[in-house]
Amino acid sequence: MVEVEQKFRGVDFTALEQKLRSLGAAEGERHSEADHYFNAPDRDFAKTDEALRIRRVGTIYRVTYKGPKRDQFTKTRTEIEVPLADGEDTAEDFARLLVQLGYRPTAVVRKDRRTFHLKRDGFDLVVTLDDVHEVGQFAELEIGVAEEQLDAARTTLLRAAAELGLTHSERRSYLEMLLSKRGI
């Protein structure tokens, strides 16, 4: 799957929520996430623009690999996500496995997230309102598609961002912003 995404800073959450509801967006869940990032033993993900993380939402854990960004306007990239068995023990065992293979823990990004779902041009558009600890508040727009739908999804996402009045795009990941803020 290819993830077509764009992130925006300086967003008025209240105004955006009202706009989303006026467009018929369905409000999804609210939850907290903890993303445990790792760096590879054979290359520096900061230089290759890749990411490997274990995400925790409650007792649900997923391992996610994100490839390099493909364009200069969105954060379009390959995303492979694999669920782990529920529970902290499995996630801790998997993290230990990564460390044994030479992967290095980088940082944990924590955020509180609200999700909205909106149909646009036949695509399922996910809009999240993220309060990222130590980093700030952001809105993300995301569409997951097959490779052959990439151009159409990118066009739809950019049009939806304009329709929602989102203008201050941020290409850095939350991990990049957190490490920068910490001076790393």
C-alpha positions in Angstrom: 0.0 0.0 0.0 1.0 3.6 -0.6 0.2 6.2 2.0 -0.5 9.6 0.6 -0.3 12.1 3.5 0.0 15.7 4.3 0.5 17.3 7.7 -0.3 20.8 8.8 0.7 22.9 11.7 -1.0 26.0 13.2 -4.4 24.5 12.9 -7.5 25.8 14.8 -8.9 22.4 15.8 -12.4 23.9 16.7 -12.8 25.5 13.3 -11.5 22.4 11.5 -13.9 20.2 13.4 -16.8 22.4 12.4 -15.7 22.4 8.8 -15.4 18.6 8.8 -18.8 18.1 10.3 -20.3 20.5 7.7 -18.8 18.3 5.0 -20.4 15.2 6.5 -17.3 13.7 8.1 -17.9 10.9 10.5 -16.0 11.3 13.8 -14.1 8.2 14.7 -12.2 7.3 17.8 -10.1 9.3 20.2 -7.1 7.6 21.7 -3.5 7.9 22.7 -0.6 6.5 20.8 3.0 5.7 21.7 5.3 5.2 18.7 8.6 3.5 19.6 11.1 4.2 16.8 14.2 2.2 15.8 17.1 2.9 13.6 18.7 0.2 11.4 22.2 -1.3 11.9 23.1 -1.1 8.2 21.9 2.5 7.4 20.7 5.6 9.1 17.0 6.0 8.6 17.3 9.8 9.2 19.5 9.9 6.0 17.4 7.4 3.9 14.1 9.0 5.0 12.7 5.7 6.3 11.0 4.7 9.6 10.5 1.6 11.6 8.3 1.7 14.6 6.2 -0.3 17.1 2.9 1.6 17.7 0.9 1.1 20.9 -2.8 2.0 21.0 -4.2 0.6 24.3 -3.3 -3.1 24.2 -3.0 -3.2 20.4 0.4 -3.1 18.8 1.5 -2.8 15.2 4.9 -2.8 13.5 5.2 -0.3 10.7 7.8 0.3 8.1 7.6 3.6 6.1 9.7 4.1 3.0 11.3 7.3 1.7 9.0 10.2 0.7 8.3 10.2 -3.0 7.5 13.8 -3.8 8.1 17.3 -2.5 4.5 18.3 -1.8 3.0 15.4 0.2 4.4 12.7 2.4 3.6 9.9 -0.1 5.5 6.8 0.8 5.3 3.0 0.9 3.8 1.8 4.2 3.9 -1.8 5.4 2.0 -2.5 8.7 1.9 -5.8 10.5 -0.2 -6.4 13.6 1.4 -8.0 16.7 -0.5 -10.2 19.1 -2.3 -8.0 21.6 -0.5 -7.2 24.9 2.7 -5.6 26.1 4.7 -8.8 26.4 4.6 -9.5 22.6 5.7 -5.9 21.8 8.5 -6.0 24.4 9.7 -9.4 22.9 9.6 -7.9 19.4 11.5 -4.8 20.5 14.2 -7.1 22.1 14.4 -9.1 18.9 15.0 -5.9 17.0 17.8 -4.8 19.4 19.4 -8.3 19.1 19.4 -7.8 15.3 21.3 -4.5 15.8 18.4 -2.0 15.6 18.7 0.9 18.0 15.8 2.5 19.9 15.6 6.1 18.8 12.8 7.8 20.6 9.1 7.4 21.6 6.6 9.8 20.1 3.5 10.2 22.2 0.3 11.8 20.9 -3.4 12.1 21.6 -5.4 11.6 18.4 -8.9 12.3 17.2 -10.0 10.8 13.9 -12.5 11.9 11.2 -13.5 10.0 8.1 -14.6 11.7 4.9 -15.3 10.4 1.4 -13.7 12.4 -1.4 -13.6 11.4 -5.1 -14.2 7.8 -4.3 -11.4 7.7 -1.7 -11.6 7.2 2.1 -9.9 10.3 3.5 -8.8 10.1 7.1 -8.3 13.4 8.9 -6.6 13.3 12.3 -6.2 16.0 14.9 -3.0 15.2 16.7 -1.7 16.7 20.0 1.9 15.5 19.9 3.7 15.7 23.3 6.7 18.1 23.2 6.0 19.0 19.6 2.5 20.6 19.2 -0.8 20.3 17.5 -1.2 19.2 13.9 -3.8 18.0 11.4 -3.0 15.1 9.1 -4.8 14.1 5.9 -4.2 10.6 4.7 -5.4 8.3 1.9 -4.1 4.7 1.6 -4.1 3.4 -2.0 -2.7 0.9 -4.5 0.2 2.2 -6.6 -2.0 2.7 -9.7 -4.3 5.1 -7.8 -1.4 7.2 -6.5 -1.8 10.3 -8.8 -5.6 10.5 -8.3 -5.3 10.1 -4.6 -2.6 12.8 -4.4 -4.8 15.2 -6.4 -7.8 14.5 -4.1 -5.7 15.0 -0.9 -4.4 18.3 -2.1 -7.9 19.5 -3.1 -9.3 18.4 0.3 -6.6 20.3 2.1 -7.5 23.4 0.2 -11.2 22.9 0.9 -10.5 22.5 4.6 -8.4 25.7 4.6 -5.2 23.9 5.6 -2.2 25.8 4.3 0.9 25.4 6.6 2.2 22.0 5.4 4.9 20.3 7.4 7.0 17.6 5.7 9.0 16.5 8.7 7.8 13.5 10.7 6.8 13.9 14.4 10.0 11.9 15.2 12.1 14.4 13.2 10.5 17.4 15.0 10.8 15.7 18.4 14.5 15.0 17.9 15.1 18.5 16.6 13.4 20.0 19.6 15.6 17.8 21.9 18.7 18.9 20.0 19.5 15.5 18.6 
